[in-house]
Amino acid sequence: MTAKNLGLGLILIFWIASVSPGGTAEPPASHLDLREALRLAWKANPNLQISRLQALIAGEQVVRARSGLLPQVKTQVGQTIYDDPLKFSFTGGSSFPQTNRNFWNSQTSVNQLLFDFWGTPSRYLAAIKGRQASLLDTAQTRDDVFLTVAQGYFKTLRAKKLVEVARQEVLDLKAHLRIAEDQYQFGVVTFNDVLQAKVNLADAEQRLIVAETDYIDIRSTLNKVLMLPVTAATVLKDEKVDLKAWPLGEATDAALKQRSDLKASKERIQQQTKVVTETRAQFFPQFTVQGGHTYQVNNSLLHNHQWFVIFGMNWNIFSGLDTKAALSQAKLKVQQLQEQHQDINEQVQLDVQKAYLKIKETADRIKTTEVAVTQGEENLRLNEERYKESVGTATDVIDAETLLTKTRVNYWTAVYDHQMAKAQMLWAIGGINELLPQASQPRHVP
């Protein structure tokens, strides 16, 4: 086999491996900004899909509850065959048939509830409140998903920046190793400086490997939230969250007005209040009216057709204390929901306070570490110059490099923690959906 044929064969093998199902070719990279990431999550996130379906289910419950207020139309048709037709018996042994032996019959009726002491209307109003609560639950799920996306977005950017910091540390230590080897060749330093540089370089390379692995893991987690291929090499645009400076009191007031989970809690309390009214109505009678038409083939009757109207009352006078227990359960459920609402109210205030303090903390960290990075770079430069002039030691250079790397890590961690804190504040006040323009969101969800 010639070298040319061998080369073509290898190329063919690699091509087959890349396109075959067993190939492990990495999906193409996706370039995303924060808005696009939120849009992807809004369209495809499974938690949001489940929440939307729950809202649709609640909407159908409204239709079912409303049906109790509308007329109920029923019809039935049948054929009856007797072995001996029903007969009237008279004194003396005479008789005549009451029905035919084989006959058809039909009945069509319309039933309408007149009044049941607000039981059915309350059921309908409770279903409406339940649908509103489900829509608000969907809005809260959307906010939770958006917060997860924003945090994952900035965690990925932070991990990428830490890889760059680790890579820069490796480059700096390689440069120091070359200097140490040059110094050793000229007999200025001992071989111990070279060994020390190599050991620290190996340690830095290990940290770089860990940083790269962490970056891939965090990026893959974000891909999963966005329903992208987990192994996709997603490239994120480095951007910031726009947030005005909220005073704590003003932010808390906004959260108490805007948070969807708090609104949903109020709707569920009102829903359960209607359930109490619906349950209480079971103590009282129901008044109905029924009208319709019957038809029966009967040679013994003068008219086969009959029109009728029936006014009725249905009253379950005693149900073995079941109705009383059901009413007690409904009232206790209201109290339970009120307690939950109070707890959510306090949790909302706590969420706002945590986000407020986190924003302040990270802003202060940025100011402190930004100055420290500049000082660390100058400290490293001075120690490198001292080492070249045989005034400083290799340990001084390595310590300065380690300190600078730590300072850079602290700085970039503070930068992206600050962005996550701002996203958390938007979530806490119920405004994180502002990060995605309303035109990009379906209209049926608040």
C-alpha positions in Angstrom: 0.0 0.0 0.0 1.4 3.4 -0.9 1.7 6.3 1.5 -1.0 8.2 -0.4 -3.5 5.3 -0.1 -2.6 4.9 3.6 -3.3 8.6 4.2 -6.7 8.4 2.4 -7.6 5.4 4.4 -6.9 7.1 7.7 -8.9 10.1 6.7 -11.9 7.9 5.7 -11.7 6.1 9.1 -11.7 9.4 11.0 -14.6 10.7 9.0 -16.7 7.6 9.6 -16.0 7.8 13.3 -17.1 11.4 13.5 -20.4 10.9 11.7 -21.3 7.5 13.0 -23.8 7.3 16.0 -20.9 6.1 18.2 -18.8 9.2 17.4 -18.2 11.7 20.1 -18.0 14.9 18.1 -18.8 17.9 20.2 -21.9 19.9 19.2 -21.2 23.2 17.6 -20.7 26.2 19.9 -23.7 28.4 20.6 -23.1 32.1 21.1 -25.5 33.5 23.7 -26.2 36.7 25.5 -28.2 36.8 28.7 -31.4 37.8 26.9 -31.1 34.9 24.5 -30.4 32.5 27.3 -33.6 33.6 29.1 -35.6 33.2 25.9 -34.3 29.7 25.4 -35.2 28.8 29.0 -38.7 30.4 28.6 -39.4 28.3 25.5 -38.1 24.9 26.5 -37.5 24.6 30.3 -39.5 21.5 31.5 -40.5 23.2 34.8 -42.1 26.0 32.9 -43.8 23.5 30.6 -45.3 21.7 33.5 -46.5 24.9 35.1 -48.1 26.1 31.9 -50.0 22.7 31.7 -51.1 23.2 35.3 -52.6 26.6 34.4 -54.4 25.0 31.4 -55.8 22.3 33.7 -57.1 25.1 36.1 -58.7 26.8 33.1 -60.7 23.7 32.3 -61.8 23.4 35.9 -63.4 26.8 35.4 -65.4 25.4 32.5 -66.5 22.5 34.6 -67.6 24.7 37.5 -69.5 27.0 35.2 -71.5 24.1 33.8 -73.4 23.8 37.1 -75.0 27.2 36.3 -76.1 26.2 32.8 -79.0 24.0 31.8 -78.4 20.3 31.6 -80.0 18.7 28.5 -80.5 14.9 28.5 -82.2 12.6 26.1 -82.7 8.8 26.1 -84.3 6.4 23.6 -85.1 2.8 24.2 -87.1 -0.3 23.1 -88.9 -2.5 25.5 -90.0 -6.0 24.8 -92.3 -7.9 27.3 -93.1 -11.6 27.3 -96.6 -10.4 28.4 -97.6 -6.7 28.4 -98.5 -5.0 31.6 -102.2 -5.1 32.3 -104.9 -3.5 34.5 -107.0 -6.0 36.4 -110.7 -5.3 37.3 -113.1 -7.0 39.5 -114.7 -9.9 37.8 -111.5 -11.0 36.2 -111.5 -8.7 33.2 -108.3 -6.9 32.2 -106.8 -4.8 29.4 -103.2 -4.1 28.5 -101.5 -1.1 30.0 -98.7 -1.1 27.4 -97.8 -2.7 24.2 -95.8 -5.9 24.3 -93.1 -4.3 22.1 -92.7 -0.5 22.0 -90.3 2.3 21.6 -90.0 5.2 24.0 -87.9 8.4 24.3 -87.5 11.3 26.7 -85.8 14.6 26.4 -85.5 16.9 29.4 -83.8 20.1 30.4 -82.7 20.6 34.1 -81.9 24.0 35.5 -80.7 24.8 38.9 -82.7 27.7 40.4 -81.1 28.3 43.7 -78.8 26.3 46.0 -77.8 29.0 48.6 -74.8 30.2 46.6 -73.2 26.7 46.5 -72.7 26.4 42.7 -71.8 30.1 42.1 -69.2 29.8 44.9 -67.8 26.7 43.2 -67.5 28.7 40.0 -65.8 31.7 41.7 -63.4 29.3 43.5 -62.4 27.8 40.2 -61.7 31.3 38.7 -59.5 32.1 41.7 -57.8 28.8 41.3 -57.0 29.6 37.6 -55.6 33.0 38.6 -53.5 31.4 41.3 -52.2 28.9 38.7 -51.2 31.7 36.3 -49.4 33.4 39.1 -47.7 30.2 40.0 -46.5 30.0 36.4 -45.2 33.5 36.6 -43.3 32.6 39.8 -41.9 29.5 38.2 -40.8 31.7 35.3 -39.0 34.0 37.8 -37.3 31.1 39.5 -36.1 29.7 36.2 -34.9 33.1 35.1 -32.9 33.4 38.4 -31.4 30.0 37.9 -30.4 31.0 34.3 -28.9 34.3 35.4 -26.9 32.7 38.2 -25.8 29.9 35.9 -24.8 32.5 33.3 -22.6 34.5 35.6 -21.2 31.4 37.3 -20.1 30.2 33.8 -18.5 33.6 33.1 -16.8 33.5 36.4 -15.5 30.0 35.9 -14.2 31.0 32.5 -12.4 34.0 34.0 -10.9 31.8 36.7 -9.5 29.6 33.9 -7.8 32.7 32.4 -6.4 33.6 35.8 -5.0 30.1 36.3 -3.6 30.1 32.8 -1.9 33.4 33.4 -0.4 32.0 36.6 1.1 29.1 34.6 2.5 31.5 32.1 4.1 33.7 34.8 5.6 30.7 36.5 7.0 29.4 33.2 8.6 32.8 32.7 10.0 32.6 36.3 11.3 29.1 35.6 13.2 30.3 32.5 14.8 33.1 34.6 15.7 30.7 37.3 17.3 28.3 34.8 19.3 31.2 33.3 20.4 32.4 36.7 21.5 28.8 37.5 23.4 28.5 34.2 25.4 31.6 35.1 26.0 30.3 38.6 24.0 33.1 40.3 21.6 30.8 42.1 21.5 27.2 43.2 19.6 24.4 41.5 17.1 24.6 44.4 15.6 27.7 42.8 15.0 25.7 39.6 13.4 22.8 41.5 11.2 25.2 43.5 10.0 26.9 40.2 9.2 23.5 38.6 7.3 22.3 41.7 5.2 25.4 41.8 4.7 25.3 38.1 3.4 21.8 38.3 1.0 22.8 41.1 -0.3 25.7 39.0 -0.8 23.5 36.0 -2.8 21.2 38.3 -5.0 24.1 39.4 -5.5 25.0 35.8 -6.7 21.5 35.0 -9.2 21.7 37.9 -10.4 25.2 36.8 -11.0 24.0 33.2 -12.9 21.0 34.5 -15.0 23.2 36.8 -15.7 25.5 33.9 -17.0 22.6 31.7 -19.2 21.3 34.5 -20.8 24.7 35.2 -21.3 25.4 31.5 -22.9 21.9 31.1 -25.3 22.6 34.0 -26.3 25.9 32.3 -26.8 24.0 29.0 -29.2 21.6 30.7 -31.3 24.4 32.1 -31.4 26.0 28.6 -32.2 22.5 27.0 -29.1 22.7 24.9 -26.8 19.7 24.3 -25.0 19.2 27.6 -21.6 19.0 25.8 -22.2 22.1 23.7 -19.2 24.6 23.9 -21.5 27.5 24.7 -19.9 30.9 24.4 -21.4 33.6 26.6 -21.3 37.3 26.1 -19.8 39.1 29.1 -22.5 41.6 30.2 -24.0 43.2 33.3 -27.4 43.4 34.9 -29.0 46.8 34.9 -30.4 47.6 38.3 -31.1 51.0 39.9 -30.0 51.6 43.4 -32.9 50.4 45.5 -33.2 51.6 49.2 -34.1 48.6 51.3 -37.5 50.0 52.3 -38.5 50.8 48.8 -37.3 47.5 47.5 -39.3 45.7 50.2 -42.5 47.6 49.4 -42.1 46.8 45.7 -41.6 43.1 46.4 -44.7 43.0 48.6 -46.7 44.4 45.7 -45.1 42.5 42.8 -44.0 39.0 44.0 -46.1 36.4 42.1 -45.9 33.8 44.9 -47.4 36.4 47.3 -50.2 37.2 44.9 -50.9 33.5 44.3 -51.1 33.0 48.0 -53.8 35.7 48.3 -55.7 34.2 45.4 -55.7 30.8 47.1 -57.0 32.2 50.3 -59.9 33.8 48.4 -60.4 30.5 46.6 -60.7 28.6 49.8 -63.1 31.2 51.2 -65.4 30.4 48.3 -65.0 26.7 49.0 -66.3 27.4 52.6 -69.4 29.0 51.1 -69.9 26.1 48.7 -69.6 23.6 51.5 -72.0 25.5 53.8 -74.6 25.4 51.1 -74.9 21.7 51.5 -76.9 22.3 54.8 -79.7 23.9 52.7 -82.0 22.6 50.0 -81.5 22.9 46.2 -84.4 24.2 44.1 -84.5 23.0 40.5 -86.9 23.1 37.5 -87.1 20.3 34.9 -89.0 20.5 31.6 -89.2 18.1 28.7 -91.0 15.9 26.4 -91.8 12.1 26.5 -92.9 9.8 23.8 -94.1 6.2 24.0 -95.7 3.9 21.5 -98.8 2.8 23.4 -102.1 1.7 21.9 -103.8 2.1 25.2 -103.0 5.8 25.6 -104.9 8.6 24.0 -101.7 10.7 23.5 -98.3 9.2 22.9 -96.6 12.6 23.3 -96.4 14.4 26.7 -94.9 17.7 27.6 -94.1 18.3 31.3 -92.6 20.8 33.8 -91.5 19.8 37.3 -90.4 22.1 40.1 -88.4 20.2 42.6 -86.5 20.6 45.9 -83.7 18.3 47.0 -82.6 18.5 50.7 -80.1 16.2 52.3 -81.4 16.7 55.9 -78.8 14.5 57.7 -75.6 13.1 56.2 -74.0 11.5 59.3 -72.1 14.7 60.2 -70.2 14.5 57.0 -71.2 18.0 55.9 -70.3 19.5 59.3 -66.9 17.9 59.1 -66.4 19.1 55.5 -67.3 22.7 56.5 -64.8 22.5 59.5 -62.1 21.2 57.1 -62.7 24.1 54.7 -62.5 26.7 57.5 -59.3 25.2 58.8 -57.8 25.2 55.3 -58.4 28.9 55.2 -56.5 29.4 58.4 -53.7 27.2 57.1 -53.4 29.3 53.9 -53.4 32.5 56.0 -50.5 31.2 58.0 -48.7 30.2 54.8 -49.3 33.6 53.4 -47.8 35.3 56.5 -44.8 33.1 56.2 -44.4 33.9 52.5 -44.7 37.6 53.4 -41.9 37.4 55.8 -39.8 35.3 53.4 -40.2 37.9 50.7 -38.9 40.6 53.1 -36.0 38.3 54.0 -35.2 37.6 50.3 -35.0 41.4 49.6 -32.8 42.0 52.6 -30.4 39.2 51.6 -30.1 40.5 48.1 -29.7 44.1 49.3 -26.9 43.1 51.7 -25.3 40.9 49.0 -25.2 43.8 46.6 -23.6 46.0 49.1 -21.1 43.4 50.2 -20.0 42.5 46.6 -19.6 46.2 45.7 -17.3 46.7 48.7 -15.4 43.6 47.7 -14.9 44.8 44.2 -13.5 48.2 45.4 -11.1 46.4 47.8 -9.9 43.7 45.5 -9.5 46.0 42.5 -6.9 48.0 44.4 -5.3 44.8 45.7 -4.9 43.5 42.1 -3.0 46.6 41.1 -0.8 46.4 44.2 -0.2 42.7 43.7 0.9 43.2 40.1 3.4 45.9 41.3 4.5 43.6 44.1 5.3 40.8 41.6 7.1 43.1 39.2 9.3 44.4 42.1 10.2 41.0 43.3 11.0 39.7 39.8 13.3 42.7 39.3 15.0 42.0 42.7 15.4 38.4 41.8 17.0 39.3 38.5 19.4 41.6 40.3 20.2 38.8 42.9 18.8 40.9 45.6 15.5 38.9 46.2 14.9 35.2 46.5 12.9 32.8 44.4 10.6 32.3 47.3 9.7 36.0 47.2 8.8 35.8 43.5 6.6 32.7 44.0 4.9 34.2 47.1 4.2 37.3 45.1 2.8 35.3 42.2 0.6 33.2 44.6 -0.7 36.4 46.2 -1.4 38.0 42.9 -3.3 34.9 41.7 -5.4 34.8 44.9 -6.2 38.5 44.6 -7.2 38.1 40.9 -9.5 35.2 41.9 -11.0 37.3 44.7 -11.6 40.2 42.3 -13.3 38.3 39.5 -15.3 36.3 42.0 -16.6 39.6 43.5 -17.4 41.0 40.1 -19.6 38.1 39.1 -21.0 37.6 42.5 -22.1 41.3 42.2 -24.0 40.5 39.0 -25.6 37.5 40.6 -26.6 39.6 43.6 -28.3 42.1 41.3 -30.2 39.3 39.5 -31.2 38.0 42.9 -32.5 41.5 43.8 -34.6 41.6 40.6 -36.0 38.2 41.5 -36.7 39.2 45.1 -38.8 42.2 44.1 -40.6 40.3 41.4 -39.0 42.1 38.5 -36.5 39.6 37.0 -38.8 39.1 34.0 -37.7 42.6 32.9 -34.5 41.1 31.7 -36.4 39.5 28.9 -38.5 41.9 26.8 -42.3 41.2 27.0 -42.4 40.8 23.2 -40.3 37.6 23.6 -42.8 36.1 26.1 -46.2 34.5 25.3 -49.1 36.7 26.1 -51.2 34.2 28.0 -48.8 34.2 31.0 -48.6 37.2 33.3 
